[in-house]
């Protein structure tokens, strides 16, 4: 029998109704032996995520304000879930442990992690699976760096003792036993780590969407679903704003070459999106491109200097300015005598005047222009490299839609073409590209 690790996100585990869906999914396939869960998310618009409520408790503690009312909301929600599911767990005992810890003003990581901890205990009891706490198994060094090899050994040893188990996502421990949480996509990371340790045949990531779509459905009406995706394409799309699953969150599964299946808890019959190694071949009927993603609010600093290409170290000196201000650079398209540096607008704020002055002092450019309110759009796909006319098709579509392209940047892998347009043209540009290649 094979092994599948199934991770369920916050919306998938938000209440008793959703947890019943989890049970139906898990029990429908005996290969789903290990389950990783997030803390309960929002049940409806205007609701609160459990993790946000727990962070609010911490804020109240830090300001010497009463936190009992907020903590009671958390208590009541978990108690109602346990009662509705009919699980025989002493929730009062679990909450008394947490309340005792709160009196000692523990770290924000400890408080935030209790949502996953409690949810995993309830779901394990409901499924009839073992509960495995990731504290002491998912390991970090004293500086908070994740210890991959040590974690693999610890998890493998523990998983071997349990035929089936539920584990909380999002957290592990420092060497001294204190709780340490992951940052972005914490439960996704835990799921991938468990899949790697279990040597799983498949890592299923269950969420509230049926996999990746070729474009943002808020921009393109009923975009086509992406049935298969390579890790490299995932990286390109997630970097440019596709938010179903962040590439960094699946690195442990990618490293172990474990396929990932993005599935919808509310539509379990939908096949979702399979993410595999780059070598997998795509069905030619799928099309030239894989997907389109992008985001707004970038600034472009266009620098011109005559004979720039012959001046050694010119671009390095420009980039050193951003390093001095601890500002990440998104893209650096260049010409013979020009270079454009693309930066997220949020990082510049009131620094732009100082940055230009430093440019002039360090590199003595002939001119500098700043273009604000720019959007970047990436058209991604492995099929693009072997098909002539892709760029022409893309640029023709934008031209016919009356959209002015302010910047072009094509990666050396020929897997993507990134264009810069004004913010106001962003949605129209995405629709134009999609319609050119799909419709």
Secondary structure, DSSP 8 states (H G I E B T S, - for coil): ---EEEEE-TTTTSSHHHHHHHHHHHHT-TTEEEEEE-----SSTT---HHHHHHHHHHHHHTT---HHHHHHHHHHHHHHHHHHT----HHHHHHHHHHHHTT---HHHHHHHHHHHHHHHHHHHHT-EEE--TTTSBB-TTS-B-HHHHHHHHHHHHTT-SSEEEE-SEEE-TTS-EEE-STTHHHHHHHHHHHHTT-SEEEEEESSSS-BSS-TTTSTT--B--EEEHHHHHHHHHTT--SS-GGGGHHHHHTT--EEEEETT-TTS--EEEE-TTS---GGG-S--EEEEEEEEEEEEEE-TTGGGSTTHHHHHHHHHHHTT----B--B-SSEEEEEEEHHHHTT-HHHHHHHHHHHH--SEEEEEEEEEEEEEE-GGGTT-TTHHHHHHHHHHHTT----EEEE-TTSSEEEEEEEGGGHHHHHHHHHHHHT-
